[in-house]
Amino acid sequence: MPPPTTMPAWKSAWDAALYGPGGFFRTQSPAAHFRTSVHASPLFAAALVGLVRRTGLETVVDIGAGRGELLCQIQALEPSLNLLGVEVAPRPDGLDPAVGWTSALPESVDGLVVANEWLDNVPCHVVEVDPSGTVRVVHVDPATGEESLGAALDDRSVPRSLSAWCEAWWPMDRAEPGTRAEVGTSRDVAWADVVRRVGRGVAVAVDYGHTRASRPPFGTLRCYRDGREVDVVPDGSRDVTAHVAVDSVASRAGGEVLRQREALHRLGVSAQRPDLALATRDPHGYVAELSLATQAGELVAERGLGDFSWMVSAHPSLRDRIWT
Ligand SMILES: C[S@@+](CC[C@H](N)C(=O)[O-])C[C@H]1O[C@@H](n2cnc3c(N)ncnc32)[C@H](O)[C@@H]1O
């Protein structure tokens, strides 16, 4: 039995580092530190506007809205929509007054709810197999990132939901010492809480992740700052992220999972380069189409944004209209 650790469990340290007083996301703009689909191309916003038009929805809520970049792009394409950003950071300077901004989830939404790269930033417990084969909760020193192992996963002090989740979604029996898992309960609960608020609408979470067939044996906990990967230390000076167990999230909320390249393809985003003959007929048109195809290429790239998962839950009356 290891000595009781005085360090916080990863989930608490992570939460304080990102969202505590002075936490990373309370002061830092995500775009200053990493590039998401929103920053890669306005085609991402255009695809979501396409989804809104197909379903006849009139409201878009962006959860984890950063500095409102996605909402601004959507507004430029479809100014009549009601737009709301949900974000722990304050309302960005200069945001159009017609765009709403809040730190609390709305009680109910009839419309499209989108959460791009939000769930990977929802803190979760981390567990690891110790040298004797026991799965234990991992604790961390917020100042140094030094880790220690705490209570066994089946200890009475650890919520039973953690071991139940691991059994169902990330089994660790007979795993080698050092094998880790990021326990998805908090992500499942967070997204299910969003989806239950959506009435006549569609909820789309987009994130990097894995499924039961492809869990990473040593976990995916990472930190980023200024566009670079840095040491994993939950000290408030850097982003802390881990991939999402997308199958578990979708199952809990009741929804389907598909890759971003497939979702964007169904929404009409094409990375096909224009016919060279167009270059002679209409050089400006050719350059414009080539630029769009290049942008689309980044959004659907293998081993890139195209591998992201879309977790989609829709009101029964809209399910057949999303992709047609
Ligand atoms: C990785 S950034 C993504 C920003 C943006 N969606 C994009 O794609 O560029 C995650 C954002 O989610 C916000 N966030 C995290 N948890 C939140 C919560 N519970 N409520 C509101 N915003 C949250 C963070 O402050 C951060 O701005």
Ligand as a Chemical Component Dictionary entry (heavy atoms), coordinates in Angstrom:
data_LIG
# 
_chem_comp.id                   LIG 
_chem_comp.type                 NON-POLYMER 
_chem_comp.pdbx_formal_charge   0 
_chem_comp.three_letter_code    LIG 
# 
loop_
_chem_comp_atom.comp_id 
_chem_comp_atom.atom_id 
_chem_comp_atom.alt_atom_id 
_chem_comp_atom.type_symbol 
_chem_comp_atom.charge 
_chem_comp_atom.model_Cartn_x 
_chem_comp_atom.model_Cartn_y 
_chem_comp_atom.model_Cartn_z 
_chem_comp_atom.pdbx_ordinal 
LIG C1  C1  C 0  -9.628  24.276 -26.835 1  
LIG S1  S1  S 1  -10.542 25.720 -26.568 2  
LIG C2  C2  C 0  -11.570 25.683 -28.012 3  
LIG C3  C3  C 0  -12.022 27.042 -28.463 4  
LIG C4  C4  C 0  -12.889 27.047 -29.716 5  
LIG N1  N1  N 0  -14.066 26.217 -29.564 6  
LIG C5  C5  C 0  -12.131 26.629 -30.943 7  
LIG O1  O1  O 0  -12.463 25.598 -31.522 8  
LIG O2  O2  O -1 -11.200 27.330 -31.344 9  
LIG C6  C6  C 0  -11.627 25.250 -25.266 10 
LIG C7  C7  C 0  -12.451 26.409 -24.732 11 
LIG O3  O3  O 0  -13.474 25.889 -23.880 12 
LIG C8  C8  C 0  -13.649 26.791 -22.799 13 
LIG N2  N2  N 0  -14.326 26.072 -21.718 14 
LIG C9  C9  C 0  -13.886 24.988 -21.087 15 
LIG N3  N3  N 0  -14.776 24.569 -20.161 16 
LIG C10 C10 C 0  -15.815 25.404 -20.230 17 
LIG C11 C11 C 0  -17.064 25.485 -19.541 18 
LIG N4  N4  N 0  -17.417 24.620 -18.600 19 
LIG N5  N5  N 0  -17.899 26.497 -19.871 20 
LIG C12 C12 C 0  -17.551 27.375 -20.833 21 
LIG N6  N6  N 0  -16.388 27.345 -21.527 22 
LIG C13 C13 C 0  -15.532 26.376 -21.230 23 
LIG C14 C14 C 0  -12.245 27.242 -22.486 24 
LIG O4  O4  O 0  -12.231 28.438 -21.737 25 
LIG C15 C15 C 0  -11.646 27.397 -23.899 26 
LIG O5  O5  O 0  -11.842 28.699 -24.395 27 
# 
loop_
_chem_comp_bond.comp_id 
_chem_comp_bond.atom_id_1 
_chem_comp_bond.atom_id_2 
_chem_comp_bond.value_order 
_chem_comp_bond.pdbx_ordinal 
LIG C1  S1  SING 1  
LIG S1  C2  SING 2  
LIG S1  C6  SING 3  
LIG C2  C3  SING 4  
LIG C3  C4  SING 5  
LIG C4  N1  SING 6  
LIG C4  C5  SING 7  
LIG C5  O1  DOUB 8  
LIG C5  O2  SING 9  
LIG C6  C7  SING 10 
LIG C7  O3  SING 11 
LIG C7  C15 SING 12 
LIG O3  C8  SING 13 
LIG C8  N2  SING 14 
LIG C8  C14 SING 15 
LIG N2  C9  SING 16 
LIG N2  C13 SING 17 
LIG C9  N3  DOUB 18 
LIG N3  C10 SING 19 
LIG C10 C11 SING 20 
LIG C10 C13 DOUB 21 
LIG C11 N4  SING 22 
LIG C11 N5  DOUB 23 
LIG N5  C12 SING 24 
LIG C12 N6  DOUB 25 
LIG N6  C13 SING 26 
LIG C14 O4  SING 27 
LIG C14 C15 SING 28 
LIG C15 O5  SING 29 
# 
